[in-house]
Amino acid sequence: MAKFLFIYRESTESRVQPSPEEMQALGAAWGAWMQKFSSSIVPGGDGLKHTGRIVKAGLVTDGPYVEAKEIIVSFTIIQADDYDAALAIARACPPGHTIEIREMAGYA
């Protein structure tokens, strides 16, 4: 069975914060998704803070870049038979993110 990295991206544009009720509904939707696909989700994914560092050619700068249109906000590792199975799992995710799906090379 192959492993796929789901990279969740979010716009950097300001938006209205969801109400507490909307946040509760969204949390419940993610909980239901995680329960439904628990046999495919590899432990260890997590959300990411919106700040970080960029290292390029030994030079360290704050990141992600402010001019970026999207930032990576979270990731999940999924086990699936193939890309089509991974896509079906991604399509079932609650809305709100762009999801990049990358098959892992299997080096580790």
MDAnalysis code that builds the backbone (N, CA, C; Angstrom):
import MDAnalysis as mda
import numpy as np

u = mda.Universe.empty(324, n_residues=108, atom_resindex=np.repeat(np.arange(108), 3), trajectory=True)
u.add_TopologyAttr("name", ["N", "CA", "C"] * 108)
u.add_TopologyAttr("resid", np.arange(1, 109))
u.add_TopologyAttr("resname", ["MET", "ALA", "LYS", "PHE", "LEU", "PHE", "ILE", "TYR", "ARG", "GLU", "SER", "THR", "GLU", "SER", "ARG", "VAL", "GLN", "PRO", "SER", "PRO", "GLU", "GLU", "MET", "GLN", "ALA", "LEU", "GLY", "ALA", "ALA", "TRP", "GLY", "ALA", "TRP", "MET", "GLN", "LYS", "PHE", "SER", "SER", "SER", "ILE", "VAL", "PRO", "GLY", "GLY", "ASP", "GLY", "LEU", "LYS", "HIS", "THR", "GLY", "ARG", "ILE", "VAL", "LYS", "ALA", "GLY", "LEU", "VAL", "THR", "ASP", "GLY", "PRO", "TYR", "VAL", "GLU", "ALA", "LYS", "GLU", "ILE", "ILE", "VAL", "SER", "PHE", "THR", "ILE", "ILE", "GLN", "ALA", "ASP", "ASP", "TYR", "ASP", "ALA", "ALA", "LEU", "ALA", "ILE", "ALA", "ARG", "ALA", "CYS", "PRO", "PRO", "GLY", "HIS", "THR", "ILE", "GLU", "ILE", "ARG", "GLU", "MET", "ALA", "GLY", "TYR", "ALA"])
u.atoms.positions = np.array([
    [0.852, -1.176, 0.000],
    [0.000, 0.000, 0.000],
    [0.899, 1.241, 0.000],
    [0.588, 2.183, -0.843],
    [1.382, 3.409, -0.978],
    [1.003, 4.419, 0.098],
    [1.925, 5.346, 0.381],
    [1.654, 6.442, 1.297],
    [1.608, 7.736, 0.495],
    [0.675, 8.590, 0.880],
    [0.479, 9.870, 0.217],
    [0.501, 10.977, 1.260],
    [1.158, 12.084, 0.924],
    [1.175, 13.255, 1.786],
    [0.085, 14.205, 1.317],
    [-0.828, 14.529, 2.210],
    [-1.831, 15.548, 1.938],
    [-1.291, 16.844, 2.535],
    [-1.097, 17.857, 1.710],
    [-0.609, 19.162, 2.153],
    [-1.791, 20.123, 2.047],
    [-2.231, 20.629, 3.187],
    [-3.384, 21.517, 3.234],
    [-2.902, 22.959, 3.137],
    [-3.406, 23.680, 2.155],
    [-3.031, 25.072, 1.937],
    [-4.237, 25.965, 2.202],
    [-3.928, 27.188, 2.634],
    [-4.967, 28.155, 2.953],
    [-4.540, 29.510, 2.401],
    [-5.479, 30.290, 1.976],
    [-5.189, 31.624, 1.457],
    [-4.610, 32.506, 2.554],
    [-3.733, 33.424, 2.174],
    [-3.174, 34.386, 3.120],
    [-4.051, 35.630, 3.234],
    [-5.094, 35.718, 2.423],
    [-5.977, 36.882, 2.467],
    [-6.794, 36.863, 3.755],
    [-7.012, 38.047, 4.316],
    [-7.834, 38.158, 5.523],
    [-9.249, 37.711, 5.213],
    [-9.845, 37.041, 6.195],
    [-11.229, 36.622, 6.019],
    [-11.933, 36.720, 7.362],
    [-13.231, 36.683, 7.330],
    [-14.033, 36.768, 8.544],
    [-13.834, 35.481, 9.355],
    [-13.601, 35.659, 10.644],
    [-13.444, 34.501, 11.521],
    [-14.790, 33.794, 11.666],
    [-14.784, 32.452, 11.604],
    [-16.039, 31.715, 11.782],
    [-16.591, 31.922, 13.198],
    [-17.903, 31.825, 13.320],
    [-18.539, 31.928, 14.631],
    [-18.196, 30.682, 15.446],
    [-18.407, 30.715, 16.743],
    [-18.166, 29.512, 17.548],
    [-18.983, 28.310, 17.063],
    [-20.181, 28.552, 16.621],
    [-21.021, 27.466, 16.110],
    [-20.445, 26.881, 14.824],
    [-19.963, 27.769, 13.941],
    [-19.343, 27.306, 12.700],
    [-18.060, 26.526, 12.984],
    [-17.272, 26.999, 13.957],
    [-16.053, 26.285, 14.336],
    [-16.386, 24.907, 14.901],
    [-17.427, 24.827, 15.710],
    [-17.838, 23.544, 16.279],
    [-18.292, 22.596, 15.171],
    [-19.053, 23.096, 14.211],
    [-19.514, 22.271, 13.094],
    [-18.335, 21.801, 12.244],
    [-17.371, 22.686, 12.005],
    [-16.199, 22.320, 11.222],
    [-15.368, 21.272, 11.963],
    [-15.190, 21.459, 13.265],
    [-14.465, 20.471, 14.072],
    [-15.142, 19.119, 14.041],
    [-16.466, 19.118, 14.101],
    [-17.214, 17.864, 14.035],
    [-17.061, 17.204, 12.669],
    [-17.051, 18.014, 11.604],
    [-16.875, 17.464, 10.256],
    [-15.500, 16.827, 10.105],
    [-14.448, 17.490, 10.626],
    [-13.102, 16.914, 10.562],
    [-13.023, 15.654, 11.408],
    [-13.649, 15.666, 12.585],
    [-13.658, 14.475, 13.435],
    [-14.324, 13.297, 12.745],
    [-15.439, 13.557, 12.070],
    [-16.143, 12.499, 11.338],
    [-15.286, 11.978, 10.193],
    [-14.615, 12.892, 9.482],
    [-13.732, 12.473, 8.378],
    [-12.602, 11.603, 8.899],
    [-11.974, 12.034, 10.008],
    [-10.856, 11.268, 10.574],
    [-11.315, 9.903, 11.082],
    [-12.502, 9.841, 11.629],
    [-13.020, 8.551, 12.095],
    [-13.326, 7.637, 10.903],
    [-13.943, 8.191, 9.876],
    [-14.304, 7.394, 8.701],
    [-13.071, 6.790, 8.024],
    [-11.980, 7.558, 7.977],
    [-10.774, 7.106, 7.282],
    [-9.645, 6.753, 8.253],
    [-9.976, 6.409, 9.478],
    [-8.959, 6.132, 10.494],
    [-8.011, 5.010, 10.094],
    [-8.493, 4.037, 9.328],
    [-7.610, 2.941, 8.906],
    [-6.611, 3.388, 7.836],
    [-6.845, 4.543, 7.220],
    [-5.955, 5.049, 6.173],
    [-5.040, 6.169, 6.659],
    [-5.371, 6.778, 7.785],
    [-4.600, 7.917, 8.283],
    [-3.449, 7.413, 9.146],
    [-2.230, 7.773, 8.754],
    [-1.032, 7.410, 9.506],
    [-0.854, 8.430, 10.630],
    [-0.659, 7.973, 11.879],
    [-0.463, 8.928, 12.980],
    [0.723, 9.855, 12.707],
    [0.601, 11.098, 13.151],
    [1.715, 12.030, 13.047],
    [1.424, 13.306, 12.294],
    [0.311, 13.409, 11.565],
    [-0.023, 14.665, 10.908],
    [-0.384, 15.708, 11.950],
    [-0.348, 16.973, 11.561],
    [-0.634, 18.024, 12.532],
    [-0.851, 19.340, 11.802],
    [-1.402, 20.295, 12.531],
    [-1.499, 21.653, 12.024],
    [-0.156, 22.339, 12.184],
    [0.032, 23.417, 11.454],
    [1.283, 24.164, 11.509],
    [0.994, 25.606, 11.891],
    [1.882, 26.202, 12.665],
    [1.752, 27.622, 12.980],
    [2.009, 28.414, 11.706],
    [1.507, 29.637, 11.675],
    [1.618, 30.448, 10.465],
    [2.974, 31.124, 10.323],
    [3.871, 30.940, 11.282],
    [5.194, 31.543, 11.200],
    [6.244, 30.449, 11.104],
    [7.404, 30.791, 10.607],
    [8.485, 29.819, 10.490],
    [9.742, 30.501, 9.995],
    [10.676, 29.707, 9.526],
    [11.937, 30.213, 8.998],
    [12.206, 29.556, 7.650],
    [12.875, 30.270, 6.797],
    [13.290, 29.768, 5.494],
    [14.816, 29.725, 5.496],
    [15.400, 28.600, 5.129],
    [16.849, 28.482, 5.000],
    [17.149, 28.245, 3.527],
    [17.899, 29.153, 2.927],
    [18.260, 29.041, 1.518],
    [19.703, 29.468, 1.373],
    [20.521, 28.558, 0.887],
    [21.955, 28.812, 0.704],
    [22.591, 29.311, 1.998],
    [22.144, 28.766, 3.133],
    [22.712, 29.123, 4.424],
    [22.159, 30.397, 5.034],
    [21.358, 31.153, 4.296],
    [20.771, 32.388, 4.788],
    [19.411, 32.081, 5.391],
    [19.172, 32.552, 6.607],
    [17.915, 32.296, 7.311],
    [17.070, 33.556, 7.301],
    [15.813, 33.432, 6.863],
    [14.873, 34.555, 6.874],
    [13.561, 34.081, 7.480],
    [12.752, 35.045, 7.919],
    [11.425, 34.698, 8.407],
    [10.575, 34.233, 7.238],
    [9.669, 33.347, 7.505],
    [8.793, 32.839, 6.461],
    [7.492, 32.395, 7.078],
    [6.553, 31.939, 6.328],
    [6.581, 31.933, 4.861],
    [6.567, 33.361, 4.310],
    [6.900, 33.461, 3.053],
    [7.005, 34.773, 2.426],
    [5.680, 35.516, 2.487],
    [5.740, 36.798, 2.835],
    [4.521, 37.592, 2.974],
    [3.799, 37.768, 1.645],
    [4.518, 37.675, 0.542],
    [3.859, 37.848, -0.757],
    [3.216, 36.563, -1.274],
    [3.318, 35.476, -0.501],
    [2.707, 34.206, -0.911],
    [1.185, 34.341, -0.931],
    [0.559, 33.691, -1.881],
    [-0.909, 33.701, -1.987],
    [-1.535, 32.652, -1.071],
    [-0.780, 31.570, -0.791],
    [-1.252, 30.510, 0.085],
    [-0.106, 30.070, 0.992],
    [-0.466, 29.562, 2.163],
    [0.532, 28.975, 3.039],
    [0.098, 27.568, 3.414],
    [1.069, 26.743, 3.771],
    [0.768, 25.392, 4.228],
    [0.343, 25.500, 5.683],
    [-0.849, 24.974, 5.999],
    [-1.377, 25.082, 7.359],
    [-1.429, 23.746, 8.087],
    [-1.314, 22.642, 7.352],
    [-1.417, 21.337, 7.984],
    [-0.990, 20.261, 7.001],
    [-0.818, 19.039, 7.524],
    [-0.494, 17.911, 6.670],
    [-1.012, 16.623, 7.293],
    [-1.241, 15.630, 6.450],
    [-1.652, 14.298, 6.874],
    [-0.960, 13.298, 5.969],
    [-0.588, 12.162, 6.517],
    [-0.069, 11.060, 5.703],
    [-1.164, 10.008, 5.629],
    [-1.465, 9.602, 4.406],
    [-2.545, 8.658, 4.121],
    [-1.962, 7.410, 3.476],
    [-2.479, 6.256, 3.850],
    [-2.158, 5.014, 3.146],
    [-3.324, 4.699, 2.223],
    [-3.027, 4.448, 0.971],
    [-4.069, 4.135, -0.008],
    [-3.472, 3.243, -1.093],
    [-4.332, 2.523, -1.778],
    [-3.870, 1.609, -2.827],
    [-3.234, 2.343, -4.002],
    [-3.785, 3.524, -4.342],
    [-3.305, 4.263, -5.502],
    [-3.790, 5.710, -5.415],
    [-3.414, 6.518, -6.426],
    [-3.828, 7.923, -6.430],
    [-5.343, 8.067, -6.404],
    [-6.061, 7.220, -7.139],
    [-7.518, 7.337, -7.168],
    [-8.119, 7.154, -5.784],
    [-7.602, 6.196, -5.020],
    [-8.093, 5.978, -3.653],
    [-7.735, 7.170, -2.767],
    [-6.531, 7.714, -2.926],
    [-6.129, 8.894, -2.156],
    [-6.995, 10.098, -2.522],
    [-7.304, 10.254, -3.804],
    [-8.175, 11.347, -4.244],
    [-9.567, 11.235, -3.641],
    [-10.092, 10.013, -3.551],
    [-11.416, 9.812, -2.961],
    [-11.422, 10.249, -1.496],
    [-10.337, 9.959, -0.785],
    [-10.232, 10.378, 0.612],
    [-10.142, 11.905, 0.694],
    [-9.343, 12.520, -0.176],
    [-9.197, 13.980, -0.184],
    [-10.517, 14.662, -0.523],
    [-11.256, 14.123, -1.463],
    [-12.544, 14.724, -1.846],
    [-13.547, 14.687, -0.713],
    [-13.388, 13.747, 0.220],
    [-14.298, 13.638, 1.356],
    [-13.925, 14.585, 2.493],
    [-12.774, 15.278, 2.394],
    [-12.354, 16.222, 3.439],
    [-13.357, 17.368, 3.545],
    [-13.542, 17.888, 4.751],
    [-14.375, 19.088, 4.878],
    [-13.789, 20.222, 4.035],
    [-14.635, 21.129, 3.557],
    [-14.160, 22.207, 2.687],
    [-13.327, 23.233, 3.441],
    [-12.617, 24.061, 2.675],
    [-11.890, 25.179, 3.256],
    [-10.419, 25.231, 2.918],
    [-9.863, 24.144, 2.393],
    [-8.442, 24.120, 2.068],
    [-8.238, 23.638, 0.639],
    [-7.146, 24.060, 0.060],
    [-6.637, 23.430, -1.146],
    [-5.783, 22.270, -0.663],
    [-5.927, 21.094, -1.259],
    [-5.168, 19.923, -0.825],
    [-4.262, 19.468, -1.959],
    [-2.967, 19.508, -1.692],
    [-1.990, 18.961, -2.631],
    [-1.727, 17.522, -2.200],
    [-1.755, 16.587, -3.145],
    [-1.529, 15.174, -2.844],
    [-0.241, 14.748, -3.528],
    [0.692, 14.219, -2.735],
    [1.974, 13.774, -3.274],
    [2.233, 12.347, -2.793],
    [2.543, 11.460, -3.719],
    [2.903, 10.106, -3.324],
    [4.312, 10.121, -2.739],
    [4.472, 9.440, -1.624],
    [5.776, 9.386, -0.977],
    [6.653, 8.356, -1.698],
    [7.934, 8.639, -1.767],
    [8.860, 7.812, -2.538],
    [9.207, 6.491, -1.860],
    [9.014, 6.406, -0.554],
    [9.275, 5.148, 0.140],
    [10.714, 4.932, 0.524],
    [11.480, 6.004, 0.664],
    [12.882, 5.882, 1.042],
    [13.040, 5.539, 2.523],
    [12.111, 6.000, 3.347],
    [12.237, 5.798, 4.803],
    [11.549, 4.527, 5.243],
])
